[in-house]
Amino acid sequence: GFKVLASASHYWPLEHVDGIHEFRDTNGDIVEGMVNKGIYVTKKKGVTFLIFGSYQNSCISNPEVCGPEGVTFSFFWKTQDQQTKLLPASGGQVISSGFKICSNEGEGSVEFYTRGNAMMKWKASFTPPGPYWTHILFTWKSREGLKVYVNGTLSTTDPDGKVFYDYGDSSANLLTGTEGDQTKRYVNGAFDEFIIWERALTPNEIEQYFTAAIGMQVLLSSTLPWSVMTTTTKPVLSTNAYRPIITNLTEQRGNFRSHDIMLGYLENISFSLPNESLSESTALSLTEAFLKAIEDFLLLPHWGEVPETTHIFGSVIQTIDSVMAHMTCNLEENLLPLTVEGTSTVADYTLVKMHPQTLNLSHYRFPSRGQSYISIPSEAFHEKAWITIVGLLYHNMHYFFNNINPMDTKIAEAAAYKGYMISATSYLISIKVEPLPKLSQNLSGFPLITIHLAHKLTPRQYSQALNKSNRVHLYCAFLDYSNGTGVWSNEGCVRGSGDLNYSVCLCNHLTNFAILMQVVPLKLTREHQVALSSITYIGCALSIFCLTITLVTFAILSSVSTIRNQRYHIHANLSFAVLVAQILLLTSFQFSPGTVPCKILAILLHFFFLSAFAWMLVEGFHLYSMVIKVFGSEESKHLYYYGIGWGCPLVICAISAISSLESYGESGNCWLSLENGAIWAFVAPALFVILVNIGILIAVTRVISRISADNYKVHGDANAFKLTAKAVAVLLPILGSSWIFGILAVNAHALVFQYIFAVFNSLQGFFMFLFHCLLNSEVRAAFKHKTKVWSLTSSSTRNINVKPFNSDIMTGNRPGTTPTKLNTWDKSTNSANRIDLSAV
């Protein structure tokens, strides 16, 4: 706002000087008038005016000279006449050869003129100021016409104008006052802060200037309404000097869009309060109006985009305290004790002025009801002639104190956990007593302030607090303004008792209080960390070795028809994804978070672990199609499977990396961040796969159990039930069921689940090799016959041509002999009761 003022072409501040004096503008021209925080114009001489010098051929006297930049005129204006009801009035005018502003019979207007080749007139009407300081500003540009702003807000416009030939004298003098028509009775008025810019200000500049000006000029300097003035002494104050401030607060509601500008406006209000007594009703009206302005401030949009919100709202609370304390101290003393109390959307409040002897209770409590309150022992008020108490219980202010950096506080315990943010988790409550009560300096002494605050946890805070993997720290804190800005501190306060639902604090001073919560993840002891790391290293190394053998085996036996089928393609892709993921996992332990290699490894780990889960899902779908419901051709399913196994993870990983690259490899390890929700780009797909595969596992197990039961009834084979258990064990590694323990380990922080997860997950590759390679009957049969072919081929004693490995060799029968079918899955009705785990 002051930068806008500094850019003005002409500025007459009209500072405070008593009586009639001569002033000189920068051009050296005489300025005459009665000055008292502005020019006060009376009807005493019939014509009372100010001459601001000659501006021949300037933008002021001839708007056509302004050019395309236009011109802006600004001043503060008010009128006061005790006889306005007797005769119609025309006066309070500002006139030059280029414009005229006047009020006439309840209507204010701005008239703007151009001469020369284009004699035009623009006129816009507005509500005249009356007995209150009103900011009038208008801009004119040849292409935009006339725009009138009242108190910083666009009031009316005349964009086109009209042809006009009768304007009167083309004087080049700029006058402020009344025209010289002795037949008219002119309204008494006052002017202040007359400014001219030889360019049209933007709406944003107008709002900025107005906000700065009302704090520096109107509210600080004016006392409204004015009585009729003379030329001798300072103006006589009205008995209610607070009424204009209440009016201004009411009129300005909804006019602000900028956070900084409105905060400056509120602070200027607190600085501008007059040192005059006020009644209970006036105090109540001012409190309501001011808290409504605070409500508008809290409802401004885009708070999430504003930096340093903690400092901003610390300043807001300090401003509220200042206004409320000022009112309490200036309450009329003839009717003590006096209490002003009420509630608003912002806060419950009370203003008390009383003699301490009237306090017959053992303690003073604010508020008198509810689960959040402050209690002051009556002993703290002894030896005081009178006291004032200001109490405020804010309803929503605590929501704006979140993500506080512990290093920006004076809470040593919180600063020890660097990087773990602090949030307010209770209402903010404020109490101020003057003179200060006498309290014990020792927190174990007496008397002390007791603060009882109920916790207001958000769902996220509640979830964090219940998570046994976290440790919750609760601090009794207050806003310390000793360094000028509000900084959270816990000096002189101790948390005496409480749980997750409430806290009871004891303090030896008064100010604004709240409960702050800091959530810190628990760390395992060194012994457990070493044990889990050892299990992970050994298990991953064993899995890498076993998966490598598995892939080599599948590659060697790829010419065998039984190994060349779709089931083993899926096994091979799953083995490859898990193999690469575990190699990357072991490699990531060697890099520090925040480095480029760590970030790259985090992205690759995300992709290959997602791919592992995707191929586990494919394993489930394929098993379902074999056992439960046969659908689609082998070729069509082949394309779908590869799309799910590699395509879906690539899409998810790409979207996550593009939208939240900073979440990879930054905090703690080369993995996704747990703080900002990025981890859900892995957890959500993994949970989906686990749930689907659990459903498939249950369905397949029921089918196998039913067949086993039928075999037992028909053949009396007791091993059929053992076969069911074996089938479940075979399916668990490829369906990702071991990751259930990972979820339990994270959410419940049960140490036993961490160990189970470390063992089963790191050994996933080993179990896949064991069940689907080493113990698989098809693989063993194919390998046996492959070695037989090798031995026949390498034999130098037999000179025969070995035929390709045909179905006879595949089934283990020599040509010409009766074929003996291997125990493969037979879908014929005759083999409905036969089961072989090689099918899975």
Secondary structure as the mmCIF struct_conf table of DSSP 4:
data_model
#
loop_
_struct_conf.conf_type_id
_struct_conf.id
_struct_conf.beg_label_comp_id
_struct_conf.beg_label_asym_id
_struct_conf.beg_label_seq_id
_struct_conf.end_label_comp_id
_struct_conf.end_label_asym_id
_struct_conf.end_label_seq_id
HELX_RH_AL_P HELX_RH_AL_P1 PHE A 2 ALA A 6
TURN_TY1_P TURN_TY1_P1 SER A 7 SER A 7
BEND BEND1 SER A 9 SER A 9
STRN STRN1 HIS A 10 TRP A 12
BEND BEND2 GLY A 19 GLY A 19
STRN STRN2 ILE A 20 ARG A 24
TURN_TY1_P TURN_TY1_P2 THR A 26 ASN A 27
STRN STRN3 ILE A 30 VAL A 35
BEND BEND3 ASN A 36 GLY A 38
STRN STRN4 ILE A 39 VAL A 41
BEND BEND4 LYS A 43 LYS A 43
TURN_TY1_P TURN_TY1_P3 LYS A 44 LYS A 45
BEND BEND5 GLY A 46 GLY A 46
STRN STRN5 PHE A 49 SER A 54
TURN_TY1_P TURN_TY1_P4 GLN A 56 ASN A 57
BEND BEND6 SER A 58 SER A 58
TURN_TY1_P TURN_TY1_P5 CYS A 59 SER A 61
HELX_RH_3T_P HELX_RH_3T_P1 PRO A 63 GLU A 69
STRN STRN6 VAL A 71 THR A 79
TURN_TY1_P TURN_TY1_P6 GLN A 82 LEU A 86
BEND BEND7 LEU A 87 LEU A 87
STRN STRN7 SER A 90 ILE A 95
BEND BEND8 SER A 97 GLY A 98
STRN STRN8 PHE A 99 ASN A 104
TURN_TY1_P TURN_TY1_P7 GLU A 105 GLY A 106
STRN STRN9 GLU A 107 THR A 114
TURN_TY1_P TURN_TY1_P8 GLY A 116 ASN A 117
STRN STRN10 MET A 120 PHE A 126
BEND BEND9 PRO A 131 TYR A 132
STRN STRN11 THR A 134 LYS A 141
TURN_TY1_P TURN_TY1_P9 SER A 142 GLU A 144
STRN STRN12 GLY A 145 VAL A 150
TURN_TY1_P TURN_TY1_P10 ASN A 151 GLY A 152
STRN STRN13 THR A 153 ASP A 158
BEND BEND10 PRO A 159 ASP A 160
STRN STRN14 LYS A 162 VAL A 163
STRN STRN15 ASN A 173 GLY A 177
TURN_TY1_P TURN_TY1_P11 GLN A 182 THR A 183
BEND BEND11 LYS A 184 LYS A 184
HELX_LH_PP_P HELX_LH_PP_P1 ARG A 185 ASN A 188
STRN STRN16 GLY A 189 TRP A 197
BEND BEND12 GLU A 198 ARG A 199
HELX_LH_PP_P HELX_LH_PP_P2 ALA A 200 THR A 202
HELX_RH_AL_P HELX_RH_AL_P2 PRO A 203 ALA A 213
HELX_RH_PI_P HELX_RH_PI_P1 ILE A 214 VAL A 218
HELX_RH_AL_P HELX_RH_AL_P3 LEU A 219 SER A 221
BEND BEND13 LEU A 224 PRO A 225
HELX_LH_PP_P HELX_LH_PP_P3 TRP A 226 MET A 229
BEND BEND14 THR A 231 THR A 233
HELX_LH_PP_P HELX_LH_PP_P4 LYS A 234 SER A 238
BEND BEND15 THR A 239 THR A 239
TURN_TY1_P TURN_TY1_P12 ALA A 241 TYR A 242
HELX_RH_AL_P HELX_RH_AL_P4 ARG A 243 GLU A 251
TURN_TY1_P TURN_TY1_P13 GLN A 252 GLY A 254
HELX_RH_AL_P HELX_RH_AL_P5 HIS A 259 SER A 272
BEND BEND16 ASN A 275 ASN A 275
STRN STRN17 LEU A 278 LEU A 278
HELX_RH_AL_P HELX_RH_AL_P6 GLU A 280 LEU A 298
TURN_TY1_P TURN_TY1_P14 LEU A 299 LEU A 299
BEND BEND17 PRO A 301 PRO A 301
HELX_RH_3T_P HELX_RH_3T_P2 TRP A 303 GLU A 305
BEND BEND18 PRO A 307 PRO A 307
HELX_RH_AL_P HELX_RH_AL_P7 THR A 309 CYS A 329
TURN_TY1_P TURN_TY1_P15 ASN A 330 ASN A 330
STRN STRN18 LEU A 331 LEU A 331
BEND BEND19 GLU A 333 GLU A 333
TURN_TY1_P TURN_TY1_P16 ASN A 334 LEU A 335
BEND BEND20 PRO A 337 PRO A 337
STRN STRN19 LEU A 338 THR A 343
BEND BEND21 THR A 345 VAL A 346
STRN STRN20 ALA A 347 MET A 354
HELX_RH_3T_P HELX_RH_3T_P3 PRO A 356 THR A 358
BEND BEND22 LEU A 361 SER A 362
STRN STRN21 HIS A 363 PHE A 366
BEND BEND23 PRO A 367 SER A 372
STRN STRN22 TYR A 373 PRO A 377
HELX_RH_3T_P HELX_RH_3T_P4 SER A 378 PHE A 381
TURN_TY1_P TURN_TY1_P17 HIS A 382 GLU A 383
BEND BEND24 ALA A 385 ALA A 385
STRN STRN23 ILE A 387 TYR A 394
BEND BEND25 HIS A 395 ASN A 396
HELX_RH_3T_P HELX_RH_3T_P5 MET A 397 PHE A 400
BEND BEND26 PHE A 401 PHE A 401
BEND BEND27 ASN A 403 ASN A 403
STRN STRN24 ILE A 404 ILE A 404
HELX_RH_3T_P HELX_RH_3T_P6 PRO A 406 ASP A 408
BEND BEND28 THR A 409 THR A 409
STRN STRN25 LYS A 410 LYS A 410
HELX_RH_AL_P HELX_RH_AL_P8 ALA A 412 ALA A 415
TURN_TY1_P TURN_TY1_P18 ALA A 416 ALA A 416
BEND BEND29 TYR A 417 TYR A 417
TURN_TY1_P TURN_TY1_P19 LYS A 418 GLY A 419
STRN STRN26 ILE A 422 ALA A 424
STRN STRN27 SER A 426 SER A 426
STRN STRN28 ILE A 429 GLU A 434
BEND BEND30 PRO A 435 PRO A 435
HELX_LH_PP_P HELX_LH_PP_P5 LEU A 436 PRO A 437
BEND BEND31 GLN A 441 ASN A 442
TURN_TY1_P TURN_TY1_P20 LEU A 443 SER A 444
BEND BEND32 GLY A 445 PRO A 447
STRN STRN29 ILE A 449 ALA A 454
STRN STRN30 HIS A 455 HIS A 455
HELX_RH_AL_P HELX_RH_AL_P9 PRO A 459 LEU A 466
TURN_TY1_P TURN_TY1_P21 LYS A 468 SER A 469
STRN STRN31 ASN A 470 ASP A 480
TURN_TY1_P TURN_TY1_P22 SER A 482 ASN A 483
BEND BEND33 GLY A 484 THR A 485
STRN STRN32 VAL A 487 SER A 489
TURN_TY1_P TURN_TY1_P23 GLU A 491 GLY A 492
STRN STRN33 CYS A 493 GLY A 498
BEND BEND34 LEU A 500 ASN A 501
STRN STRN34 TYR A 502 CYS A 507
BEND BEND35 ASN A 508 HIS A 509
BEND BEND36 THR A 511 THR A 511
STRN STRN35 ASN A 512 PRO A 521
HELX_RH_AL_P HELX_RH_AL_P10 ARG A 526 ILE A 556
HELX_RH_3T_P HELX_RH_3T_P7 LEU A 557 SER A 559
BEND BEND37 VAL A 560 VAL A 560
TURN_TY1_P TURN_TY1_P24 SER A 561 ILE A 563
BEND BEND38 ARG A 564 ASN A 565
HELX_RH_AL_P HELX_RH_AL_P11 GLN A 566 SER A 588
TURN_TY1_P TURN_TY1_P25 PHE A 589 GLN A 590
BEND BEND39 PHE A 591 PHE A 591
TURN_TY1_P TURN_TY1_P26 PRO A 593 GLY A 594
BEND BEND40 THR A 595 THR A 595
HELX_RH_AL_P HELX_RH_AL_P12 VAL A 596 VAL A 627
TURN_TY1_P TURN_TY1_P27 ILE A 628 ILE A 628
BEND BEND41 GLY A 632 GLY A 632
HELX_RH_AL_P HELX_RH_AL_P13 GLU A 634 TYR A 642
HELX_RH_PI_P HELX_RH_PI_P2 GLY A 643 GLY A 647
HELX_RH_AL_P HELX_RH_AL_P14 CYS A 648 SER A 659
HELX_RH_3T_P HELX_RH_3T_P8 LEU A 661 SER A 663
STRN STRN36 TYR A 664 TYR A 664
BEND BEND42 GLY A 665 GLY A 665
BEND BEND43 SER A 667 TRP A 671
STRN STRN37 LEU A 672 LEU A 672
BEND BEND44 LEU A 674 GLY A 677
TURN_TY1_P TURN_TY1_P28 ALA A 678 ILE A 679
HELX_RH_AL_P HELX_RH_AL_P15 TRP A 680 HIS A 715
TURN_TY1_P TURN_TY1_P29 ALA A 718 ALA A 718
HELX_RH_AL_P HELX_RH_AL_P16 ASN A 719 LEU A 735
TURN_TY1_P TURN_TY1_P30 GLY A 736 SER A 738
HELX_RH_AL_P HELX_RH_AL_P17 TRP A 739 ALA A 748
HELX_RH_AL_P HELX_RH_AL_P18 LEU A 751 SER A 762
TURN_TY1_P TURN_TY1_P31 LEU A 763 LEU A 763
HELX_RH_AL_P HELX_RH_AL_P19 GLN A 764 PHE A 769
HELX_RH_PI_P HELX_RH_PI_P3 LEU A 770 LEU A 774
BEND BEND45 LEU A 775 LEU A 775
HELX_RH_AL_P HELX_RH_AL_P20 SER A 777 SER A 794
BEND BEND46 SER A 796 THR A 797
HELX_LH_PP_P HELX_LH_PP_P6 ASN A 801 PRO A 804
HELX_RH_AL_P HELX_RH_AL_P21 SER A 807 MET A 810
TURN_TY1_P TURN_TY1_P32 THR A 811 GLY A 812
TURN_TY1_P TURN_TY1_P33 PRO A 815 GLY A 816
BEND BEND47 THR A 817 THR A 817
HELX_LH_PP_P HELX_LH_PP_P7 THR A 818 PRO A 819
BEND BEND48 ASN A 823 ASN A 823
BEND BEND49 SER A 828 SER A 828
HELX_RH_3T_P HELX_RH_3T_P9 THR A 829 SER A 831
TURN_TY1_P TURN_TY1_P34 ALA A 832 ASN A 833
HELX_RH_3T_P HELX_RH_3T_P10 LEU A 837 ALA A 839
#
